[in-house]
């Protein structure tokens, strides 16, 4: 890019506006070079934001960053430039002159408006489904250690959700691009919109304690519509897939009482000393008390010693209980469970607190035949204004599932009626069914299963009561 270097270093006023003028002149004189460089830098910077603020990496994966930067350079800059400028320029000869017209003239130019809409149709309904998404999925899978064929298979499973999400953001953006942007600024417009959206995601989710999974994080670079739904995830994330070793014993350890520093460390140390492993932990503060539940795996010969030492941890106000459990399904379990989980969703509720709200909400879930997998509820004080007295607001969140084919319309209608009757907002966002939710899988293999991609994906669809859940929209 020697010409860019000479242009930027040309003697002049030295003012910032002069620099922008030079950049604009270079973009107009060398649109292909500028588009490729801009898309390359944008994609690299976007991945840096995602790794830093969403995945919360201590060290940047520069190999991945370079791979996405190359994708930005070659595909987002090169391939899309060839499509948007020379190819569309030949297919639609009046595109450049239409974009240069004032708005009043555009509204009066019916033929030019139809030509602009045809470009949008070709881009959003031909280019993206048949070229962009296959390329992005293939790249993402290769970066994650898979193959191109695996990436294309995943796209085959996800294309409906991806395309619907794509159109919600990018159809309006593409209309603006093809209607108002000069030909040489079409690629910079796409890159700028994508970068702007990545910055919003990084700001809104970067302060959360929840670490975004790498697969979901990479969607924020190339399928940002899925990420839009993820903004509204309140932190209830899927549990990793486990393979239970049926040759070993499994213990359910529970403890409750007045909290003391180091208690979880003492339990973990006891398990480790007896050669065991902690598979799952839930710990909460309830009022002034502390409650924890652990699923522990142990060799059969070590169980009695481990149980004895765990029970010795009961001191003062902390009460400990240990019991044997079987986390996988057996042949005597309910037939409905053996059919597997057909529906999984994140439940969230907020509204004015009143007595009986928990009972009413769980009654609703029971009528809808939704099984509660995890659930939490609390209250907080909230002021409508600086001079208003505080009111008590309840908050609930959890994961529900169903072992049958659910009637989604009936669920949505039930939530809407509940919201109207109780002046609250209850939403249920469906997620990809995850084997880890069912805990039906068991094995005595020495190699554990790799955490599935389903655990890292964002919401598939939303079943919302009174208010529609926020829409999704992919980006490049």
Secondary structure by P-SEA (a helix, b strand, c coil): caaaaaaaaccccccaaaaaaaaaaaaaacaaaaaaaaaaaaaaaaaaaaacccccccccaaaaaaaaaaaaacccccaaaaaacaaaaaaccaaaaaaaccaaaaaacaaaaaaaaaaaaaaacccccccaaaaaaaaaaaaacccaaaaaaaaaacaaaaaaaaaaccaaaaaaaaccccccaaaaaaaaaaaaaaaaaaaacccccccccaaaaaaaaccaaaaaaaccccccccccbbbbcccbbbbbbbbbcccccaaaaaaaaaaaaacccccbbbbbbcccbbbbbbbbbbcccaaaaaaaaaaacccccbbbbbbbbbccccccccccccccccbbbbbbbbcccccaaaaaaaaaaaaacccccccccbbbbbbccccccbbbbbbbbbbbbbccccaaaaaaaaaaaaaaaccbbbbbbbcccccccccccccccccccccccccccccccccccccccbbbbbcc
